[in-house]
């Protein structure tokens, strides 16, 4: 007859196995036969069922009674730094202040071409001569992008024109990202070559 630690372990193994099997069957039962009409257990339900306010609805939590609050003065949108320093920027001063942060490499020019084809070709044409498809429908032709005047124009000035518009050209500030405007300018520079 064995005595000691080995016999206790042998007697304990079937008990552990029985507990494991019962636990497994219980979990299996809970997974297969649960009442789907009842919600699961909620931890910290205050965070799940917090009161939501519509943007323009009254809100007693703020002194002015509005839900939608003005951003704090000087707030900058995350990832979108100001385009230029304080003061009003004109087309002429933009050419002196704004500098293209990108260098003309293959990927930049490729993306610039995509932007040009999506937004500019309709008026400026495939080659930048100002002979886009809308000219045939009576829209006054834009200036050619191959002229000496445009070639000598600083990138910052072209950026200002694309961003704010000029003459019949609308502003593209909301349609084209800042980086893509700079890319398209670098592509426009290749049209004159």
C-alpha positions in Angstrom: 0.0 0.0 0.0 1.3 3.4 -1.1 1.4 6.2 1.3 2.6 9.7 1.0 2.3 12.4 -1.5 2.0 10.3 -4.7 -1.3 8.7 -3.6 -2.9 12.0 -2.7 -2.1 13.4 -6.2 -3.6 10.3 -7.8 -6.8 10.7 -5.8 -6.9 14.5 -6.5 -6.5 14.1 -10.4 -9.9 12.6 -11.0 -11.5 15.3 -8.8 -9.7 18.0 -10.9 -10.8 16.4 -14.1 -14.4 16.2 -12.9 -14.3 20.0 -12.0 -12.8 20.8 -15.4 -15.5 18.8 -17.3 -18.3 20.4 -15.2 -16.9 23.9 -15.8 -16.6 23.2 -19.5 -20.2 21.9 -19.7 -21.5 24.9 -17.8 -19.7 27.4 -20.2 -20.9 25.4 -23.2 -24.5 25.5 -21.8 -24.3 29.3 -21.2 -23.0 29.8 -24.8 -25.5 27.6 -26.5 -28.7 28.1 -24.5 -28.6 31.8 -23.6 -31.6 34.1 -23.8 -30.9 36.4 -26.7 -33.8 38.7 -25.8 -32.0 39.8 -22.6 -29.0 42.1 -22.8 -25.6 41.1 -21.6 -24.3 42.2 -18.2 -23.3 45.9 -18.4 -20.4 47.2 -16.4 -20.5 50.9 -15.6 -23.9 51.4 -17.2 -23.8 55.2 -16.7 -21.2 55.5 -19.5 -23.4 53.3 -21.8 -26.6 55.3 -21.2 -25.3 58.8 -21.0 -27.6 61.7 -22.1 -26.8 62.8 -25.6 -27.6 66.3 -26.8 -28.2 67.3 -30.4 -25.8 69.9 -31.7 -28.3 72.8 -31.8 -30.5 71.8 -28.9 -30.6 73.8 -25.6 -28.2 72.6 -22.9 -28.3 73.8 -19.3 -24.8 72.6 -18.7 -23.3 75.7 -20.3 -23.7 79.3 -19.3 -25.0 80.4 -22.8 -27.5 77.5 -22.8 -26.2 76.0 -26.1 -24.8 72.5 -26.8 -22.6 73.6 -29.7 -19.8 75.7 -28.3 -17.4 78.0 -30.1 -13.8 76.7 -30.1 -11.4 78.5 -27.8 -9.7 81.4 -29.4 -6.5 80.3 -31.1 -7.6 76.7 -31.4 -5.9 74.8 -34.3 -7.5 71.8 -35.9 -5.4 68.7 -35.2 -3.1 68.0 -38.1 -4.0 71.2 -39.9 -1.6 74.1 -39.0 -2.3 77.6 -40.1 -1.2 78.3 -43.6 0.5 81.6 -42.9 1.4 83.9 -40.0 -0.9 86.6 -38.6 -2.2 89.3 -40.9 -4.0 89.3 -44.1 -2.3 87.5 -47.0 -2.7 88.8 -50.5 -1.8 87.2 -53.8 1.4 89.2 -54.1 2.6 88.6 -50.6 1.8 84.9 -50.8 4.5 84.5 -53.4 7.0 85.9 -51.0 5.8 84.2 -47.8 4.5 80.7 -48.8 7.2 78.2 -49.9 6.5 74.8 -51.4 7.5 72.3 -48.7 7.8 69.4 -51.3 10.5 68.4 -53.7 9.6 67.2 -57.2 10.2 63.5 -57.1 8.4 60.7 -58.9 5.7 60.0 -56.3 4.9 63.7 -55.7 4.6 64.4 -59.5 2.5 61.3 -60.0 0.0 62.5 -57.3 0.2 66.0 -58.7 -0.8 64.7 -62.1 -3.8 62.9 -60.6 -5.0 66.1 -58.9 -4.4 68.1 -62.1 -6.4 65.6 -64.1 -9.3 65.5 -61.6 -9.7 69.2 -61.0 -7.8 71.3 -63.6 -8.0 69.6 -66.9 -11.7 70.5 -67.5 -10.7 74.2 -67.8 -6.9 74.3 -68.4 -6.8 71.3 -70.8 -4.5 68.3 -70.9 -1.4 70.3 -71.8 -2.2 73.4 -69.8 -3.0 75.6 -72.8 -6.4 76.8 -71.4 -8.3 74.7 -73.9 -10.3 72.4 -71.6 -13.7 70.9 -72.5 -15.8 73.6 -70.8 -14.4 76.2 -73.3 -16.5 74.6 -76.0 -19.6 75.2 -73.9 -19.0 79.0 -73.7 -16.9 79.4 -70.6 -14.2 82.0 -71.0 -10.8 80.3 -71.4 -8.4 80.5 -68.5 -4.8 81.7 -69.0 -2.3 79.2 -70.4 -0.1 77.6 -67.7 2.8 77.6 -70.2 3.2 81.4 -70.4 6.2 83.2 -69.2 4.1 85.0 -66.6 2.9 81.7 -65.0 6.4 80.1 -65.2 7.9 83.1 -63.3 5.1 83.1 -60.7 6.3 81.9 -57.3 4.7 78.7 -56.0 3.2 80.5 -53.1 1.3 82.8 -55.4 -0.1 79.9 -57.4 -1.0 78.2 -54.1 -3.0 81.3 -53.1 -4.8 81.4 -56.5 -5.8 77.7 -56.3 -6.8 78.0 -52.7 -8.8 81.2 -52.9 -9.8 81.3 -56.6 -9.4 84.2 -59.0 -11.7 85.6 -61.8 -13.8 82.7 -63.1 -11.8 80.1 -61.1 -13.5 79.0 -58.0 -11.7 78.3 -54.7 -10.4 74.7 -54.3 -9.7 75.1 -50.6 -12.4 72.7 -49.5 -11.9 70.1 -52.4 -8.1 69.7 -52.4 -5.8 69.2 -49.4 -3.0 71.6 -48.9 -0.3 68.9 -49.6 -2.1 68.0 -52.9 -2.2 71.7 -54.0 1.6 71.8 -53.6 1.9 68.6 -55.5 -0.3 69.9 -58.3 1.9 73.0 -58.5 5.0 70.9 -59.0 3.2 69.0 -61.7 2.0 72.2 -63.4 5.7 73.3 -63.5 6.4 70.2 -65.7 3.8 71.2 -68.3 6.0 74.1 -69.5 8.9 71.8 -70.1 
